Structures are given as structure tokens and as C-alpha cells.
Amino acid sequence: MMRFLGSLVLGTIVGAVFGLFVGWLMFSQIANTSVEDAESGSIRNQLAYFITTVFAIADSSGNVGLDTLTSRYKEEYLLMVAAGYWEDNDIQGAFDRLKLLNVESVPQFVQDVAERYISNSRAIDDIYLLVTLSESFGRLTPIMEPYRQVSIPQP
């Protein structure tokens, strides 16, 4: 039993040291490896470049534009912006956030998605958010009329 525990402790220590070495020394250098370094001929640089291209470690900065999203995720982003607009009523802020999607016309995009959600009987809360945002952009169509949020003054 003592031999097993000794092996377990030694294995844990060796694994931790190896993990720290790889994490701090190897991968910090791998993340900063460029194509020029890989072409210099060093096996280590070529291996580092291979790892960065396969696992995309070099581009973990998050600088990927929102325009590269698929339509599903653009619609999810639109719903998040619409929910934000619902809370703060900042139409310029919502417009600026949606411009990042690089769609041809932001108000037209909002209108199209709202009409598609209504036609496909999507979640009613999502429809309310999209119709409110579309109406704020001046794009209220007859299909959206039943989903308008109207405030009734309280006596």
C-alpha cells in the first residue's frame, strides 16, 4: 500500500511540474510563433507553428468580427441587443452594436428577423423584443401590429 501511495504522490508531483513547464514555458512561446519563425527551419519553431495552426492558439485574442457569425448566431446577437434596448431605450447604442454585424441595412435586418420569428411562431418574448426594436427603427409592418407593446396610462 505504501508503494502505491508513494507512486501516486511522485506521479502527481512529476505531472504538476511537467504541466507547469508546458503551460508557462512551451505554450507561451508557441502562442507568439509566427510564419516567419516556422520558416526559419528550427524543428521547435515548426512544431510551434503547427500547433498554433491546428489548435488556433495564436488567434485566441478574440479579434474575430461579428460579421463572420452564421445567421443563427447573428439572430441570437440581435436578440441580446434587443433585450438591451428593452432595458435602456438607447436606440443609437443598439444601432451601433448591430452595425458590427456588417449587414446591408440594420433596420431592414431587424424587420426581416422579426417577421420571420412571427411567421415561424417563435418564442413570444423574443417577438416582443424584436418588434419593439423594429418599431423604434421606424419599421412597423402590419404583421407586427398585434405584437406592439402599448403603454396604457394609469389613472
Wavefront OBJ file of the C-alpha trace (Angstrom):
o trace
v 0.000 0.000 0.000
v 2.859 2.383 0.816
v 4.384 1.705 -2.575
v 1.106 2.667 -4.286
v 0.776 5.900 -2.289
v 4.422 6.768 -2.940
v 3.932 6.226 -6.689
v 0.757 8.305 -6.632
v 2.443 11.230 -4.867
v 5.514 11.050 -7.118
v 3.323 10.871 -10.232
v 1.316 13.882 -9.062
v 4.459 15.915 -8.441
v 6.011 14.975 -11.797
v 2.730 15.703 -13.581
v 2.397 19.108 -11.930
v 5.980 20.071 -12.788
v 5.510 18.910 -16.383
v 2.183 20.782 -16.652
v 3.727 23.989 -15.347
v 6.650 23.645 -17.755
v 4.414 23.068 -20.747
v 1.903 25.750 -19.752
v 4.269 28.546 -18.857
v 7.304 27.909 -20.990
v 6.264 25.964 -24.065
v 2.808 27.357 -24.817
v 3.731 30.957 -24.046
v 6.395 30.699 -26.755
v 4.130 28.723 -29.079
v 1.418 31.394 -28.934
v 3.907 34.010 -30.112
v 5.294 31.967 -33.013
v 4.767 33.423 -36.478
v 5.045 32.049 -40.007
v 8.492 33.626 -40.403
v 9.757 31.803 -37.318
v 8.415 28.496 -38.628
v 10.113 29.010 -41.974
v 13.455 29.635 -40.274
v 13.925 25.892 -40.118
v 14.015 25.130 -36.401
v 12.131 21.957 -35.511
v 10.811 23.636 -32.389
v 9.518 26.621 -34.392
v 7.923 24.356 -36.982
v 6.240 22.325 -34.252
v 5.044 25.500 -32.555
v 3.624 26.838 -35.821
v 1.885 23.516 -36.490
v 0.286 23.530 -33.056
v -0.890 27.133 -33.435
v -2.461 26.500 -36.816
v -4.161 23.277 -35.783
v -5.456 24.477 -32.436
v -5.703 28.205 -33.285
v -3.725 29.200 -30.206
v -2.212 32.207 -31.969
v -5.615 33.804 -32.591
v -7.083 33.493 -29.129
v -7.221 37.276 -28.813
v -10.926 37.415 -29.675
v -10.453 39.755 -32.628
v -12.898 37.814 -34.776
v -15.541 40.123 -36.236
v -19.226 39.599 -35.652
v -19.775 39.609 -39.408
v -18.277 36.111 -39.549
v -21.124 34.657 -37.473
v -23.663 32.358 -39.052
v -27.192 33.673 -39.408
v -28.321 31.749 -36.327
v -25.782 33.466 -34.106
v -26.423 36.844 -35.718
v -30.055 36.430 -34.727
v -29.061 35.490 -31.183
v -26.858 38.579 -31.019
v -29.769 40.631 -32.348
v -31.982 39.254 -29.580
v -29.397 40.231 -26.970
v -29.190 43.748 -28.388
v -33.000 43.960 -28.493
v -33.160 42.887 -24.842
v -30.628 45.571 -24.012
v -32.702 48.118 -25.891
v -35.788 46.978 -23.975
v -33.988 47.854 -20.744
v -32.281 51.140 -21.614
v -34.190 52.576 -24.635
v -30.883 53.624 -26.248
v -31.656 53.299 -29.958
v -28.296 54.749 -31.019
v -26.457 52.241 -28.830
v -28.495 49.387 -30.286
v -27.807 50.626 -33.802
v -24.074 50.903 -33.112
v -23.991 47.359 -31.713
v -25.866 45.963 -34.705
v -23.588 47.770 -37.170
v -20.878 45.328 -36.066
v -22.769 42.577 -37.914
v -21.976 44.318 -41.231
v -25.467 43.781 -42.594
v -26.566 45.930 -45.508
v -29.287 47.754 -43.571
v -29.647 47.355 -39.816
v -33.340 48.394 -39.651
v -34.175 46.074 -42.566
v -32.316 43.207 -40.876
v -34.266 43.739 -37.648
v -37.550 43.887 -39.573
v -36.778 40.713 -41.529
v -35.853 38.741 -38.433
v -38.923 39.994 -36.548
v -41.231 38.999 -39.406
v -39.556 35.598 -39.706
v -39.950 34.980 -35.966
v -43.639 35.882 -36.204
v -44.172 33.691 -39.279
v -42.408 30.734 -37.662
v -44.227 31.144 -34.318
v -41.055 31.561 -32.293
v -40.988 32.499 -28.606
v -43.414 35.328 -27.876
v -40.930 37.169 -25.640
v -38.382 37.231 -28.465
v -41.026 38.545 -30.850
v -41.940 41.353 -28.438
v -38.294 42.376 -28.180
v -37.755 42.353 -31.943
v -40.990 44.211 -32.718
v -40.128 46.898 -30.168
v -36.685 47.384 -31.685
v -38.040 47.328 -35.233
v -40.702 49.889 -34.340
v -38.014 52.127 -32.855
v -36.203 51.987 -36.176
v -39.440 53.077 -37.871
v -40.153 49.665 -39.376
v -43.549 48.559 -38.101
v -45.364 46.338 -40.589
v -48.951 45.043 -40.391
v -47.778 41.571 -39.333
v -46.060 43.162 -36.330
v -49.056 45.226 -35.164
v -50.520 42.594 -32.786
v -47.144 42.321 -31.012
v -46.678 46.020 -30.298
v -46.194 46.931 -26.672
v -48.514 49.789 -25.876
v -48.374 51.569 -22.546
v -51.770 52.476 -21.174
v -51.704 55.449 -18.814
v -52.809 54.602 -15.295
v -55.364 56.941 -13.675
l 1 2 3 4 5 6 7 8 9 10 11 12 13 14 15 16 17 18 19 20 21 22 23 24 25 26 27 28 29 30 31 32 33 34 35 36 37 38 39 40 41 42 43 44 45 46 47 48 49 50 51 52 53 54 55 56 57 58 59 60 61 62 63 64 65 66 67 68 69 70 71 72 73 74 75 76 77 78 79 80 81 82 83 84 85 86 87 88 89 90 91 92 93 94 95 96 97 98 99 100 101 102 103 104 105 106 107 108 109 110 111 112 113 114 115 116 117 118 119 120 121 122 123 124 125 126 127 128 129 130 131 132 133 134 135 136 137 138 139 140 141 142 143 144 145 146 147 148 149 150 151 152 153 154 155
